[in-house]
Structure formats: structure tokens, C-alpha cells
């Protein structure tokens, strides 16, 4: 093995990490309805992929380059999802279920700047209150800390949200 081969394999590995990480972010942008950003990321993803694939496909007799290519893909998958968690883009629905007679968290969440809607419901073991709040993903730790301080036995779930695009009705009124 020469230093040139090792450097070439390292470059392939790093390019694959880059293009797969970009691809992960591109898919997230698509899911969130950010088409322009997804398109721009797709351009760079395919450009880097083409450069990496070209390095491997011109030397299929180099097992090290092939392993670097596959290893970069696997590492890029993990790294891309880690980047997405760091960025914590978008909003999530936080759902808190707690018995009616247990400490309620809605007021504390409101005081912290969260919007909260509370509904009464019937659970397996009796009456419960369900608090709903759509929060920025970056504020999940803050919201969870508040809930756990007030009612550590509350059942908390999170659900990804997508904003609906509401179209205004035509100016001429309703169609017949």
C-alpha cells in the first residue's frame, strides 16, 4: 500500500460522509416542505457523490477504495442523523397525559412561554388530563425538565409535525 492509495481511500471516505450527510439533510428538508433548500442540497450531494464514485469506479481493483466508499456511506448515515439532531429543525407536538388529581403542568409551561391546550379524557385507570403543546424541537429538553419537576409520573410523548399550507378561498366566493 502506498501513501497515495491511503490518501485516495481517505478522500473517498470523507466524500461519502459528506454526500450522505447532505442527503440526510436533503430528505429532512423535503419532509418539512422546504423544496428550494432540498434542491440546493441535492445539487451538492450529487456533485460530491459523483466525485467519490468516480474515484472508486476507475479503480475497481482496489479493495481499500471500495471499503472506504462503503464505510463512508455508513458513517455518513450516522453523522447526517446526528447533524439533524443538533440542528433540531422544526416543531414537535408534545403530549402530556396525567391523572386529573395529579399535579398539572400546563400553567408552568405557559409561564415558560409555551402554548398549551388541555382536554379532559378518560383513561384506563380513570379521569386524565391531556395537555398538548406544539414546541420548537430545540426546546424539548427545557419542556421535559419542567414537566419532570412538576409531575415526574406524567406520561409524555412527542410527535413530529408538519405545518399545513392553508389556501385562501377565491375572492369570488364559493363555487357552485
C-alpha beads as a LAMMPS data file, in Angstrom:
LAMMPS data file: protein, C-alpha beads

176 atoms
175 bonds

1 atom types
1 bond types

-500.0 500.0 xlo xhi
-500.0 500.0 ylo yhi
-500.0 500.0 zlo zhi

Masses

1 110.0

Atoms # bond

1 1 1 0.000 0.000 0.000
2 1 1 1.283 3.372 -0.959
3 1 1 0.629 6.715 0.681
4 1 1 -1.211 7.768 -2.488
5 1 1 -3.614 4.830 -2.159
6 1 1 -4.221 5.557 1.528
7 1 1 -4.865 9.252 0.871
8 1 1 -7.158 8.386 -2.016
9 1 1 -9.136 5.977 0.189
10 1 1 -9.362 8.615 2.932
11 1 1 -10.624 11.197 0.424
12 1 1 -13.282 8.751 -0.824
13 1 1 -14.300 8.006 2.767
14 1 1 -14.639 11.718 3.606
15 1 1 -16.532 12.500 0.390
16 1 1 -19.033 9.731 1.125
17 1 1 -19.544 11.009 4.659
18 1 1 -20.192 14.437 3.156
19 1 1 -22.605 13.397 0.412
20 1 1 -24.628 11.016 2.590
21 1 1 -24.872 13.600 5.380
22 1 1 -26.069 16.176 2.860
23 1 1 -28.545 13.596 1.536
24 1 1 -29.955 13.055 5.014
25 1 1 -30.476 16.789 5.439
26 1 1 -31.993 16.996 1.925
27 1 1 -34.618 14.399 2.805
28 1 1 -35.428 16.218 6.039
29 1 1 -35.886 19.456 4.098
30 1 1 -38.243 17.683 1.687
31 1 1 -40.312 16.266 4.538
32 1 1 -40.535 19.730 6.071
33 1 1 -41.718 21.193 2.757
34 1 1 -38.545 23.214 2.076
35 1 1 -38.213 22.390 -1.615
36 1 1 -35.675 25.058 -2.571
37 1 1 -33.292 24.131 0.214
38 1 1 -33.702 20.448 -0.661
39 1 1 -32.924 21.175 -4.304
40 1 1 -29.767 23.079 -3.421
41 1 1 -28.607 20.322 -1.092
42 1 1 -29.398 17.752 -3.800
43 1 1 -27.066 19.567 -6.202
44 1 1 -24.128 19.376 -3.804
45 1 1 -24.997 15.836 -2.719
46 1 1 -24.885 14.546 -6.295
47 1 1 -21.735 16.535 -7.116
48 1 1 -19.798 15.067 -4.186
49 1 1 -21.215 11.591 -4.865
50 1 1 -20.107 11.760 -8.495
51 1 1 -16.574 12.682 -7.471
52 1 1 -16.403 9.862 -4.900
53 1 1 -17.945 7.256 -7.205
54 1 1 -15.574 8.277 -9.990
55 1 1 -12.597 7.577 -7.735
56 1 1 -13.845 4.062 -7.000
57 1 1 -15.217 3.114 -10.411
58 1 1 -11.945 3.958 -12.156
59 1 1 -10.114 1.526 -9.826
60 1 1 -12.389 -1.414 -9.086
61 1 1 -9.287 -3.488 -8.400
62 1 1 -8.635 -1.582 -5.155
63 1 1 -10.463 -3.250 -2.250
64 1 1 -9.340 -0.436 0.066
65 1 1 -11.171 2.174 -2.031
66 1 1 -14.297 0.030 -2.153
67 1 1 -14.228 -0.405 1.629
68 1 1 -13.624 3.332 2.080
69 1 1 -16.634 4.029 -0.159
70 1 1 -18.944 1.705 1.810
71 1 1 -17.543 2.819 5.167
72 1 1 -18.084 6.458 4.259
73 1 1 -21.701 5.679 3.392
74 1 1 -22.329 4.016 6.758
75 1 1 -20.540 6.754 8.691
76 1 1 -22.334 9.463 6.690
77 1 1 -25.694 7.941 7.590
78 1 1 -24.891 8.142 11.298
79 1 1 -23.282 11.578 11.026
80 1 1 -26.167 13.025 8.991
81 1 1 -28.722 11.984 11.583
82 1 1 -26.501 13.418 14.339
83 1 1 -26.323 16.749 12.490
84 1 1 -30.105 16.734 12.158
85 1 1 -30.456 16.245 15.930
86 1 1 -28.024 19.097 16.600
87 1 1 -29.943 21.408 14.286
88 1 1 -33.304 20.310 15.784
89 1 1 -35.204 21.993 12.983
90 1 1 -38.933 22.318 13.061
91 1 1 -41.558 21.786 15.692
92 1 1 -42.923 18.810 17.543
93 1 1 -46.173 18.049 19.305
94 1 1 -45.662 17.341 22.988
95 1 1 -48.477 15.348 24.595
96 1 1 -48.657 15.050 28.377
97 1 1 -51.123 12.610 29.942
98 1 1 -51.645 12.714 33.719
99 1 1 -54.404 11.778 36.152
100 1 1 -56.751 14.646 36.982
101 1 1 -55.785 14.540 40.656
102 1 1 -52.003 14.721 39.972
103 1 1 -50.002 17.964 39.659
104 1 1 -50.828 19.723 36.401
105 1 1 -48.041 21.173 34.262
106 1 1 -49.953 23.423 31.867
107 1 1 -49.577 26.643 33.864
108 1 1 -45.837 26.200 34.367
109 1 1 -45.383 25.536 30.653
110 1 1 -47.417 28.643 29.805
111 1 1 -45.302 30.706 32.213
112 1 1 -42.220 29.454 30.360
113 1 1 -43.636 30.728 27.072
114 1 1 -45.182 27.540 25.689
115 1 1 -48.719 27.494 24.327
116 1 1 -50.721 24.679 25.916
117 1 1 -54.162 23.244 25.252
118 1 1 -55.676 20.951 27.878
119 1 1 -58.531 18.483 27.386
120 1 1 -60.195 16.122 29.821
121 1 1 -60.311 12.463 28.898
122 1 1 -60.986 9.016 30.318
123 1 1 -58.016 6.692 30.707
124 1 1 -57.703 3.046 31.687
125 1 1 -57.398 3.959 35.355
126 1 1 -59.812 6.902 35.470
127 1 1 -60.075 10.538 34.517
128 1 1 -56.992 12.163 32.959
129 1 1 -55.967 15.492 31.508
130 1 1 -54.110 15.640 28.241
131 1 1 -52.007 18.715 27.598
132 1 1 -50.929 19.449 24.026
133 1 1 -48.203 21.877 23.047
134 1 1 -46.505 22.448 19.701
135 1 1 -42.965 23.421 20.585
136 1 1 -39.677 24.060 18.770
137 1 1 -37.605 20.881 18.837
138 1 1 -34.714 22.854 20.330
139 1 1 -36.836 23.488 23.444
140 1 1 -37.689 19.825 24.132
141 1 1 -35.151 19.493 26.987
142 1 1 -36.492 22.641 28.656
143 1 1 -40.105 21.462 28.412
144 1 1 -39.255 17.968 29.680
145 1 1 -37.366 19.415 32.645
146 1 1 -40.416 21.483 33.621
147 1 1 -42.755 18.511 33.332
148 1 1 -40.477 16.213 35.323
149 1 1 -40.072 18.809 38.099
150 1 1 -43.844 19.271 38.494
151 1 1 -45.194 15.815 37.691
152 1 1 -42.483 13.184 37.217
153 1 1 -45.115 10.467 36.753
154 1 1 -46.753 12.187 33.764
155 1 1 -46.691 10.255 30.504
156 1 1 -45.021 12.398 27.817
157 1 1 -44.805 11.694 24.096
158 1 1 -43.530 13.658 21.130
159 1 1 -44.786 13.543 17.581
160 1 1 -43.300 15.187 14.512
161 1 1 -45.453 17.908 12.996
162 1 1 -45.758 19.380 9.550
163 1 1 -47.313 22.786 9.065
164 1 1 -50.309 22.743 6.746
165 1 1 -50.398 25.308 3.972
166 1 1 -53.859 26.818 4.030
167 1 1 -55.001 28.301 0.772
168 1 1 -57.250 31.349 0.846
169 1 1 -60.719 30.918 -0.677
170 1 1 -61.180 32.527 -4.097
171 1 1 -62.253 36.170 -3.903
172 1 1 -65.424 35.447 -5.873
173 1 1 -66.773 33.253 -3.089
174 1 1 -67.754 29.612 -3.049
175 1 1 -68.139 27.546 -6.198
176 1 1 -71.463 26.026 -7.060

Bonds

1 1 1 2
2 1 2 3
3 1 3 4
4 1 4 5
5 1 5 6
6 1 6 7
7 1 7 8
8 1 8 9
9 1 9 10
10 1 10 11
11 1 11 12
12 1 12 13
13 1 13 14
14 1 14 15
15 1 15 16
16 1 16 17
17 1 17 18
18 1 18 19
19 1 19 20
20 1 20 21
21 1 21 22
22 1 22 23
23 1 23 24
24 1 24 25
25 1 25 26
26 1 26 27
27 1 27 28
28 1 28 29
29 1 29 30
30 1 30 31
31 1 31 32
32 1 32 33
33 1 33 34
34 1 34 35
35 1 35 36
36 1 36 37
37 1 37 38
38 1 38 39
39 1 39 40
40 1 40 41
41 1 41 42
42 1 42 43
43 1 43 44
44 1 44 45
45 1 45 46
46 1 46 47
47 1 47 48
48 1 48 49
49 1 49 50
50 1 50 51
51 1 51 52
52 1 52 53
53 1 53 54
54 1 54 55
55 1 55 56
56 1 56 57
57 1 57 58
58 1 58 59
59 1 59 60
60 1 60 61
61 1 61 62
62 1 62 63
63 1 63 64
64 1 64 65
65 1 65 66
66 1 66 67
67 1 67 68
68 1 68 69
69 1 69 70
70 1 70 71
71 1 71 72
72 1 72 73
73 1 73 74
74 1 74 75
75 1 75 76
76 1 76 77
77 1 77 78
78 1 78 79
79 1 79 80
80 1 80 81
81 1 81 82
82 1 82 83
83 1 83 84
84 1 84 85
85 1 85 86
86 1 86 87
87 1 87 88
88 1 88 89
89 1 89 90
90 1 90 91
91 1 91 92
92 1 92 93
93 1 93 94
94 1 94 95
95 1 95 96
96 1 96 97
97 1 97 98
98 1 98 99
99 1 99 100
100 1 100 101
101 1 101 102
102 1 102 103
103 1 103 104
104 1 104 105
105 1 105 106
106 1 106 107
107 1 107 108
108 1 108 109
109 1 109 110
110 1 110 111
111 1 111 112
112 1 112 113
113 1 113 114
114 1 114 115
115 1 115 116
116 1 116 117
117 1 117 118
118 1 118 119
119 1 119 120
120 1 120 121
121 1 121 122
122 1 122 123
123 1 123 124
124 1 124 125
125 1 125 126
126 1 126 127
127 1 127 128
128 1 128 129
129 1 129 130
130 1 130 131
131 1 131 132
132 1 132 133
133 1 133 134
134 1 134 135
135 1 135 136
136 1 136 137
137 1 137 138
138 1 138 139
139 1 139 140
140 1 140 141
141 1 141 142
142 1 142 143
143 1 143 144
144 1 144 145
145 1 145 146
146 1 146 147
147 1 147 148
148 1 148 149
149 1 149 150
150 1 150 151
151 1 151 152
152 1 152 153
153 1 153 154
154 1 154 155
155 1 155 156
156 1 156 157
157 1 157 158
158 1 158 159
159 1 159 160
160 1 160 161
161 1 161 162
162 1 162 163
163 1 163 164
164 1 164 165
165 1 165 166
166 1 166 167
167 1 167 168
168 1 168 169
169 1 169 170
170 1 170 171
171 1 171 172
172 1 172 173
173 1 173 174
174 1 174 175
175 1 175 176
